[in-house]
Amino acid sequence: MAMLRVTNRRLGRAGALALALALGDAAWAQIPIQPRMGEPLPGLTPAELLRFQAGKAVFNTPLAAADGLGPIFNDKSCAGCHGSPTVGGSSTRTVTMFAKTAPAFDDLLYLGGPLLQSQSLSEVCKEVVPVEADLVFLRATPICFGAGLVEAIDEQDLFYLEQFPPPGVSGVARMVQAVENPLGPPLVGKYGWKADQPTVMSWSAGPSRNELGLTNRFLSTENAPNGNVSLLALCDTVADPEDGPDAFGFDRIDRFADFMRFLAPPPQTPKSGMTGEAIFNSVGCASCHVSSFTTGAAASPALSGQAIKPYGDYLLHDMGSLGDNFGGAALAHEMMTRALWGMSQREAFLHDGRATGGTFAQDVHTAIQQHDGEAVGARVSYNALTPADKSLLVAFLASLGRAEFDYENDNDVDEFDWFFLQYTGWFGGPAGAPGAPALTPDQDGAVADIDQDGDFDLRDWGHLQRAFTGQ
């Protein structure tokens, strides 16, 4: 701690000079700091920001039985699963799915399928995987960051990718019905491992009932334990729909949707130019993990016309043996391309979380080796890379979700980041100082080069102070 106090005293003098520079250079001072995961979108109106904050509180609050929890459920709050590295994120938790595949596919709805609710308000209502199921598999928790921006992607852009795919791939835009508009036109599914949810509200209402047991104005029928409706009278004492308006007229599903819709996208640091991205493109990963979109018109200006880099195409692809064998509207071998933004903060990869338990590089390697079907060519090309090029590709993937100045890559900027950035030799002093270390985007110190001019100088240091203090 003494070391950190000394560090902060030294940085205070440097910061004063950086502030003076900022006051004299308005264009430099206006360079935005990317929001960290869990923070709101830039540009929200005061009313939207209040809705985001209220939604976050409800997203984080456990339900009780009197609120409509259960009678069967997987957790008591949304944040119980969506909590890493912060509220709205993912986790290593998985849920169990089951179905029957022979002689024909059957999702066993009449036996409580296809989702197993692992918890219950009473042992009487506890669910089990039925003996009729010959397919049992896991599903991992996805992130919610940037959900509103994904919703705002113009469907025509996805149709174009479907109609004019890169060589060797053939994605399908899955058309699904929004629960909030059952008589309206089908929309492209953009959420879920099978692209089964088209809107943020659908993604809010569906899991509210299926994961929390909270019936709502769009899905007002309770899930019966293993399909046994008679058990509901014993275990469910709250009238349906259980969700209802708060003092301001918002249901819980509205609050959940507000929080997800107004969540900022994951940051990416450095923002561009890493050698590993060129390698990522060259081996074919970008054929499905499409880097960028510009959002279309949305109700909120903060969501409209925004350039985003999710690294996903939101289409279903033939993944061969990596498919989960869950058929129906999406074929057994089809999975929606998972957007890669934010992956540096995830602890498990792939639809069932199987790539986990190692270092980031090891888990990335495991995930790539599992790619099959249309991704075989990319996997083969990756395996042919030199170790140095593989390391560069992994370093690029580790930039997806990394905040500026976050040397430790743990979704914050604290005393340790400040210390390492000062004492590892990257800091070059005043702008243009003779002998200042030159930085390339592939070097560790590039997390501090916010203006991307090839150094870490006092101008960047002023932004480091802002990131550290939250000002």
C-alpha positions as CSV (number, residue, x, y, z in Angstrom):
1,M,0.0,0.0,0.0
2,A,2.9,2.4,0.7
3,M,4.0,1.8,-2.9
4,L,0.6,2.7,-4.2
5,R,0.6,5.9,-2.1
6,V,3.9,6.9,-3.6
7,T,2.6,6.1,-7.0
8,N,-0.5,8.3,-6.5
9,R,1.6,11.2,-5.3
10,R,3.8,11.0,-8.5
11,L,0.7,10.7,-10.7
12,G,-0.9,13.7,-9.1
13,R,1.9,16.0,-10.4
14,A,1.7,14.4,-13.9
15,G,-2.0,14.6,-13.9
16,A,-1.9,18.3,-13.1
17,L,0.2,18.9,-16.2
18,A,-2.1,16.6,-18.3
19,L,-5.1,18.7,-17.2
20,A,-3.3,21.9,-18.3
21,L,-2.7,20.3,-21.7
22,A,-6.3,19.2,-21.9
23,L,-7.5,22.8,-21.2
24,G,-5.3,24.0,-24.1
25,D,-6.3,21.4,-26.6
26,A,-10.1,21.0,-26.9
27,A,-10.0,18.5,-29.7
28,W,-7.7,16.1,-27.8
29,A,-9.8,16.5,-24.6
30,Q,-12.9,15.4,-26.4
31,I,-11.7,11.9,-27.3
32,P,-14.2,9.7,-25.6
33,I,-13.3,6.9,-23.2
34,Q,-15.1,3.7,-24.2
35,P,-17.7,2.6,-21.6
36,R,-16.7,-0.5,-19.6
37,M,-19.0,-3.5,-19.6
38,G,-22.0,-2.9,-17.4
39,E,-22.1,0.9,-18.0
40,P,-24.8,2.7,-19.9
41,L,-24.7,3.7,-23.6
42,P,-23.2,7.1,-24.2
43,G,-25.7,9.7,-25.4
44,L,-28.8,8.5,-23.4
45,T,-31.3,11.2,-22.4
46,P,-31.7,11.8,-18.7
47,A,-35.0,9.9,-18.9
48,E,-33.3,6.9,-20.6
49,L,-30.5,6.9,-18.1
50,L,-33.0,6.8,-15.2
51,R,-34.7,3.9,-16.9
52,F,-31.4,2.1,-17.3
53,Q,-30.6,2.6,-13.6
54,A,-34.0,1.4,-12.5
55,G,-33.7,-1.5,-14.8
56,K,-30.3,-2.5,-13.4
57,A,-31.7,-2.5,-9.9
58,V,-34.6,-4.8,-10.8
59,F,-32.3,-7.0,-12.9
60,N,-30.1,-7.4,-9.9
61,T,-32.9,-8.0,-7.3
62,P,-33.9,-11.5,-6.3
63,L,-37.5,-12.5,-6.6
64,A,-39.4,-14.1,-3.8
65,A,-42.3,-16.5,-4.1
66,A,-44.7,-13.7,-3.4
67,D,-43.3,-11.8,-6.3
68,G,-44.1,-14.7,-8.7
69,L,-40.9,-16.7,-8.5
70,G,-41.3,-20.3,-9.6
71,P,-42.8,-22.7,-8.9
72,I,-39.9,-24.0,-11.0
73,F,-36.9,-21.9,-11.9
74,N,-33.2,-21.7,-12.5
75,D,-32.3,-18.7,-10.4
76,K,-34.0,-16.0,-8.4
77,S,-32.6,-13.0,-10.3
78,C,-31.3,-12.2,-13.8
79,A,-28.0,-11.2,-12.4
80,G,-27.7,-14.7,-10.7
81,C,-26.6,-16.0,-14.1
82,H,-25.7,-12.7,-15.9
83,G,-23.1,-11.5,-13.5
84,S,-19.5,-11.8,-14.9
85,P,-17.5,-9.6,-15.0
86,T,-20.4,-7.4,-13.9
87,V,-24.2,-7.3,-14.0
88,G,-25.4,-8.0,-17.5
89,G,-22.5,-10.3,-18.3
90,S,-22.2,-14.1,-18.6
91,S,-21.0,-16.8,-16.2
92,T,-19.7,-20.4,-16.2
93,R,-23.2,-21.5,-15.3
94,T,-25.1,-23.6,-17.7
95,V,-28.7,-24.8,-17.9
96,T,-29.8,-28.3,-18.9
97,M,-31.9,-29.0,-22.1
98,F,-33.5,-32.2,-23.1
99,A,-35.5,-33.6,-26.1
100,K,-36.3,-36.7,-28.0
101,T,-34.7,-37.2,-31.4
102,A,-36.0,-40.6,-32.5
103,P,-38.0,-41.6,-34.4
104,A,-38.6,-37.9,-35.0
105,F,-37.6,-34.8,-33.2
106,D,-39.8,-33.9,-30.2
107,D,-39.0,-31.1,-27.8
108,L,-41.1,-32.9,-25.1
109,L,-43.1,-29.8,-24.2
110,Y,-45.8,-32.1,-22.6
111,L,-43.1,-33.3,-20.2
112,G,-41.8,-29.9,-19.3
113,G,-39.2,-29.7,-22.1
114,P,-37.0,-28.5,-23.6
115,L,-35.6,-26.6,-20.6
116,L,-35.0,-28.3,-17.2
117,Q,-35.8,-25.9,-14.4
118,S,-33.3,-27.1,-11.8
119,Q,-34.8,-25.4,-8.7
120,S,-38.3,-25.4,-7.2
121,L,-40.3,-23.9,-4.4
122,S,-41.2,-27.3,-3.2
123,E,-39.8,-30.8,-3.6
124,V,-43.2,-31.9,-4.8
125,C,-42.7,-29.8,-7.9
126,K,-39.0,-30.6,-8.5
127,E,-38.3,-31.3,-12.2
128,V,-36.2,-34.2,-13.5
129,V,-35.0,-35.1,-17.0
130,P,-37.7,-37.5,-18.2
131,V,-36.7,-41.0,-19.2
132,E,-38.2,-40.4,-22.7
133,A,-35.4,-37.9,-23.4
134,D,-32.6,-39.3,-25.5
135,L,-30.9,-36.0,-25.9
136,V,-29.5,-34.0,-23.0
137,F,-27.2,-31.1,-23.4
138,L,-26.1,-27.8,-21.8
139,R,-26.5,-24.2,-22.7
140,A,-24.2,-21.5,-21.5
141,T,-25.2,-18.0,-20.4
142,P,-24.8,-15.3,-23.0
143,I,-23.9,-11.7,-22.3
144,C,-26.4,-8.8,-22.5
145,F,-24.0,-6.0,-23.3
146,G,-24.9,-4.0,-26.4
147,A,-28.3,-5.8,-26.7
148,G,-30.1,-2.7,-27.8
149,L,-27.6,-2.0,-30.6
150,V,-27.9,-5.6,-31.8
151,E,-31.7,-5.1,-31.9
152,A,-31.1,-2.0,-34.0
153,I,-29.0,-3.8,-36.7
154,D,-31.0,-3.4,-40.0
155,E,-32.4,-6.7,-41.0
156,Q,-31.5,-5.9,-44.6
157,D,-27.9,-6.1,-43.7
158,L,-28.4,-9.6,-42.4
159,F,-30.4,-10.6,-45.4
160,Y,-27.5,-9.4,-47.6
161,L,-25.1,-11.6,-45.7
162,E,-27.5,-14.5,-46.2
163,Q,-27.9,-13.9,-49.9
164,F,-24.2,-13.0,-50.7
165,P,-22.1,-15.1,-48.3
166,P,-18.4,-15.4,-48.4
167,P,-17.0,-18.5,-50.0
168,G,-17.5,-21.7,-48.1
169,V,-20.3,-20.5,-45.7
170,S,-24.1,-20.2,-46.1
171,G,-25.8,-18.5,-43.1
172,V,-29.5,-18.4,-42.6
173,A,-31.5,-15.6,-41.2
174,R,-34.0,-17.3,-38.9
175,M,-37.4,-15.6,-38.9
176,V,-39.3,-15.7,-35.6
177,Q,-42.3,-14.1,-34.0
178,A,-41.8,-11.4,-31.4
179,V,-43.8,-12.3,-28.3
180,E,-44.9,-8.7,-27.9
181,N,-46.3,-8.6,-31.5
182,P,-47.7,-12.1,-32.2
183,L,-49.8,-10.9,-35.2
184,G,-47.0,-8.8,-36.7
185,P,-44.5,-9.9,-39.3
186,P,-41.7,-12.3,-38.3
187,L,-38.4,-10.7,-37.5
188,V,-34.8,-12.0,-37.8
189,G,-33.8,-13.8,-34.6
190,K,-30.7,-12.1,-33.1
191,Y,-30.5,-13.6,-29.6
192,G,-30.2,-17.2,-28.3
193,W,-28.0,-20.0,-29.5
194,K,-30.6,-20.9,-32.1
195,A,-31.6,-17.3,-33.0
196,D,-34.9,-17.8,-31.3
197,Q,-35.5,-14.3,-30.0
198,P,-35.9,-11.3,-32.3
199,T,-36.2,-8.4,-29.9
200,V,-34.9,-7.3,-26.5
201,M,-38.5,-7.5,-25.1
202,S,-38.9,-11.0,-26.4
203,W,-35.6,-11.8,-24.7
204,S,-36.8,-10.3,-21.5
205,A,-40.3,-11.9,-21.4
206,G,-39.2,-15.4,-22.4
207,P,-36.4,-16.0,-19.8
208,S,-38.5,-14.2,-17.2
209,R,-41.0,-17.0,-17.4
210,N,-38.6,-19.9,-18.3
211,E,-35.7,-19.0,-16.0
212,L,-37.4,-17.2,-13.1
213,G,-40.9,-18.7,-13.4
214,L,-42.3,-15.1,-13.7
215,T,-45.4,-15.1,-15.9
216,N,-46.1,-11.8,-17.6
217,R,-48.4,-10.0,-19.9
218,F,-47.0,-11.8,-23.0
219,L,-46.4,-15.2,-21.6
220,S,-49.1,-15.7,-18.9
221,T,-49.2,-19.5,-18.6
222,E,-47.0,-21.1,-16.0
223,N,-44.5,-23.8,-16.8
224,A,-45.9,-26.9,-15.1
225,P,-43.3,-29.2,-13.5
226,N,-42.5,-31.9,-16.1
227,G,-45.7,-30.9,-17.7
228,N,-47.9,-31.9,-14.8
229,V,-50.5,-29.1,-14.6
230,S,-52.1,-30.5,-11.4
231,L,-49.0,-29.8,-9.5
232,L,-49.4,-26.0,-10.1
233,A,-52.2,-25.9,-7.6
234,L,-49.9,-27.3,-4.9
235,C,-46.8,-25.1,-5.6
236,D,-48.0,-21.9,-7.2
237,T,-50.0,-19.5,-5.1
238,V,-49.7,-16.3,-7.1
239,A,-52.3,-15.6,-9.8
240,D,-51.1,-15.3,-13.3
241,P,-49.8,-13.1,-14.9
242,E,-47.5,-12.6,-11.9
243,D,-45.6,-9.6,-13.3
244,G,-47.3,-6.3,-13.0
245,P,-46.6,-2.5,-13.0
246,D,-44.6,-0.8,-10.4
247,A,-45.4,2.7,-9.0
248,F,-44.3,4.2,-12.3
249,G,-46.2,1.8,-14.6
250,F,-43.4,-0.4,-15.6
251,D,-43.6,-4.2,-15.3
252,R,-40.4,-6.1,-14.3
253,I,-40.0,-7.3,-17.9
254,D,-40.0,-3.6,-19.0
255,R,-37.3,-2.9,-16.5
256,F,-35.3,-5.9,-17.6
257,A,-35.6,-4.8,-21.2
258,D,-34.6,-1.2,-20.4
259,F,-31.4,-2.3,-18.7
260,M,-30.4,-4.6,-21.5
261,R,-31.4,-2.2,-24.3
262,F,-29.4,0.7,-22.9
263,L,-26.3,-1.3,-21.9
264,A,-23.1,-0.1,-23.7
265,P,-21.4,-2.6,-26.0
266,P,-18.1,-4.2,-24.8
267,P,-15.1,-2.0,-25.4
268,Q,-12.2,-3.0,-27.7
269,T,-8.7,-1.8,-26.9
270,P,-6.7,-1.0,-29.1
271,K,-9.7,0.0,-31.2
272,S,-8.1,-1.1,-34.5
273,G,-5.0,-2.1,-36.2
274,M,-3.8,-5.2,-34.3
275,T,-1.9,-7.7,-36.5
276,G,-4.0,-10.5,-35.0
277,E,-7.1,-9.1,-36.6
278,A,-5.6,-9.4,-40.1
279,I,-4.7,-13.0,-39.2
280,F,-8.2,-13.6,-37.9
281,N,-9.5,-12.4,-41.3
282,S,-7.0,-14.3,-43.3
283,V,-7.8,-17.7,-41.9
284,G,-11.5,-17.3,-42.5
285,C,-12.9,-16.5,-39.0
286,A,-14.4,-13.3,-40.3
287,S,-16.6,-15.2,-42.8
288,C,-19.1,-15.7,-39.9
289,H,-17.7,-13.5,-37.2
290,V,-18.4,-10.4,-39.2
291,S,-16.6,-7.4,-37.6
292,S,-18.9,-4.4,-38.0
293,F,-22.3,-3.0,-38.7
294,T,-24.0,0.4,-38.6
295,T,-27.3,0.3,-36.8
296,G,-30.4,1.5,-38.4
297,A,-33.2,3.8,-37.1
298,A,-34.2,3.2,-33.5
299,A,-36.5,4.9,-31.1
300,S,-33.5,6.2,-29.1
301,P,-31.0,8.4,-30.9
302,A,-28.3,6.7,-28.8
303,L,-29.0,3.5,-30.7
304,S,-29.5,4.9,-34.2
305,G,-26.7,5.1,-36.8
306,Q,-24.1,3.7,-34.5
307,A,-21.0,1.9,-35.8
308,I,-20.5,-1.3,-33.8
309,K,-18.0,-4.1,-33.9
310,P,-19.7,-7.3,-32.6
311,Y,-17.8,-9.9,-34.6
312,G,-20.8,-12.0,-35.4
313,D,-23.3,-12.2,-38.3
314,Y,-26.4,-13.4,-36.3
315,L,-27.1,-16.1,-38.8
316,L,-27.5,-19.8,-38.4
317,H,-24.7,-21.9,-39.8
318,D,-24.0,-25.6,-40.3
319,M,-21.6,-26.4,-37.5
320,G,-21.4,-30.1,-38.1
321,S,-20.5,-32.1,-35.0
322,L,-20.4,-28.8,-32.9
323,G,-24.2,-28.5,-33.4
324,D,-26.2,-29.4,-30.3
325,N,-28.5,-31.9,-32.2
326,F,-31.6,-29.9,-31.1
327,G,-33.8,-29.7,-34.1
328,G,-37.1,-28.1,-34.9
329,A,-37.3,-24.7,-36.7
330,A,-33.5,-24.5,-36.6
331,L,-31.8,-27.7,-37.7
332,A,-29.9,-30.0,-35.4
333,H,-26.5,-29.0,-36.7
334,E,-27.3,-25.3,-37.0
335,M,-26.1,-22.7,-34.4
336,M,-26.2,-18.9,-34.5
337,T,-22.8,-17.3,-34.8
338,R,-21.9,-16.0,-31.3
339,A,-20.7,-12.4,-31.3
340,L,-17.2,-12.3,-30.0
341,W,-17.2,-8.8,-28.5
342,G,-16.5,-9.0,-24.8
343,M,-14.9,-12.4,-25.0
344,S,-11.8,-11.4,-23.1
345,Q,-13.9,-11.3,-19.9
346,R,-15.6,-14.6,-20.5
347,E,-14.6,-17.7,-18.6
348,A,-16.2,-20.3,-20.9
349,F,-16.7,-20.5,-24.7
350,L,-19.1,-22.3,-27.1
351,H,-22.8,-23.0,-26.7
352,D,-22.4,-25.4,-23.8
353,G,-19.4,-23.8,-22.1
354,R,-17.1,-26.8,-22.8
355,A,-14.1,-24.6,-23.6
356,T,-13.2,-23.6,-20.1
357,G,-10.8,-24.2,-17.2
358,G,-7.6,-23.1,-18.9
359,T,-5.9,-19.9,-19.7
360,F,-7.6,-17.5,-22.1
361,A,-5.3,-18.8,-24.9
362,Q,-5.9,-22.4,-24.1
363,D,-9.7,-22.0,-24.0
364,V,-9.6,-20.1,-27.3
365,H,-7.6,-22.9,-28.8
366,T,-10.0,-25.5,-27.5
367,A,-13.0,-23.6,-28.9
368,I,-11.4,-23.4,-32.3
369,Q,-10.6,-27.1,-32.4
370,Q,-14.3,-27.8,-31.7
371,H,-15.4,-25.8,-34.8
372,D,-16.8,-28.1,-37.5
373,G,-19.1,-28.0,-40.5
374,E,-18.7,-24.7,-42.4
375,A,-15.9,-23.7,-40.0
376,V,-13.6,-26.6,-40.9
377,G,-11.6,-24.5,-43.3
378,A,-11.0,-21.8,-40.7
379,R,-9.9,-24.4,-38.2
380,V,-7.5,-26.0,-40.6
381,S,-6.0,-22.6,-41.5
382,Y,-5.7,-21.7,-37.9
383,N,-3.9,-24.9,-37.1
384,A,-1.4,-24.2,-40.0
385,L,-0.4,-20.9,-38.4
386,T,3.0,-20.5,-36.8
387,P,3.0,-20.3,-32.9
388,A,3.8,-16.6,-33.2
389,D,0.8,-15.9,-35.5
390,K,-1.5,-17.9,-33.2
391,S,-0.3,-15.7,-30.3
392,L,-1.0,-12.6,-32.3
393,L,-4.5,-13.8,-33.1
394,V,-5.2,-14.6,-29.5
395,A,-3.9,-11.2,-28.4
396,F,-6.4,-9.6,-30.8
397,L,-9.3,-11.7,-29.3
398,A,-8.1,-10.6,-25.9
399,S,-8.7,-7.0,-26.9
400,L,-12.4,-7.7,-27.4
401,G,-13.9,-6.5,-24.1
402,R,-10.8,-4.8,-22.8
403,A,-11.2,-1.2,-21.5
404,E,-8.7,1.5,-22.2
405,F,-6.0,1.7,-19.5
406,D,-7.1,-1.7,-18.1
407,Y,-3.6,-3.2,-18.0
408,E,-4.8,-6.2,-15.9
409,N,-7.8,-6.8,-18.2
410,D,-10.3,-7.1,-15.4
411,N,-12.9,-4.5,-16.4
412,D,-11.8,-1.7,-14.2
413,V,-9.1,0.9,-14.0
414,D,-7.6,1.0,-10.5
415,E,-4.3,1.6,-8.6
416,F,-2.7,-1.5,-10.1
417,D,-3.3,-0.5,-13.7
418,W,-2.0,2.9,-12.8
419,F,1.1,1.5,-11.2
420,F,1.9,-0.9,-14.1
421,L,1.4,1.7,-16.8
422,Q,3.8,4.0,-15.0
423,Y,6.5,1.6,-14.0
424,T,6.7,-0.8,-17.0
425,G,8.4,1.8,-19.1
426,W,5.6,2.8,-21.5
427,F,5.0,6.3,-20.2
428,G,7.0,8.8,-22.4
429,G,6.2,12.1,-20.7
430,P,5.1,15.2,-22.6
431,A,3.9,14.8,-26.2
432,G,6.8,14.4,-28.6
433,A,9.4,14.1,-25.8
434,P,12.8,12.9,-27.2
435,G,13.4,9.2,-26.6
436,A,9.8,8.4,-25.6
437,P,9.0,4.7,-26.2
438,A,7.2,4.0,-29.5
439,L,4.1,1.9,-29.2
440,T,2.5,-0.5,-31.7
441,P,-1.0,-1.8,-31.3
442,D,0.4,-5.2,-30.5
443,Q,2.3,-4.1,-27.4
444,D,0.9,-4.2,-23.9
445,G,1.3,-0.5,-23.4
446,A,-1.1,0.2,-26.3
447,V,-4.0,-0.1,-23.8
448,A,-2.9,3.4,-22.7
449,D,-2.6,5.0,-26.2
450,I,-6.1,6.3,-26.3
451,D,-5.4,8.7,-29.2
452,Q,-3.7,5.9,-31.1
453,D,-0.7,8.0,-32.2
454,G,1.9,5.5,-31.3
455,D,2.9,6.6,-27.8
456,F,1.7,6.9,-24.2
457,D,2.2,10.6,-23.3
458,L,0.8,13.2,-21.0
459,R,-2.2,13.6,-23.3
460,D,-3.1,10.0,-22.8
461,W,-2.3,10.3,-19.1
462,G,-5.0,12.9,-18.8
463,H,-7.5,10.4,-20.0
464,L,-6.1,7.8,-17.7
465,Q,-7.0,10.2,-14.8
466,R,-10.5,10.4,-16.2
467,A,-10.8,6.7,-16.5
468,F,-9.4,6.2,-12.9
469,T,-11.7,8.7,-11.3
470,G,-14.8,8.2,-13.4
471,Q,-14.9,11.9,-14.3
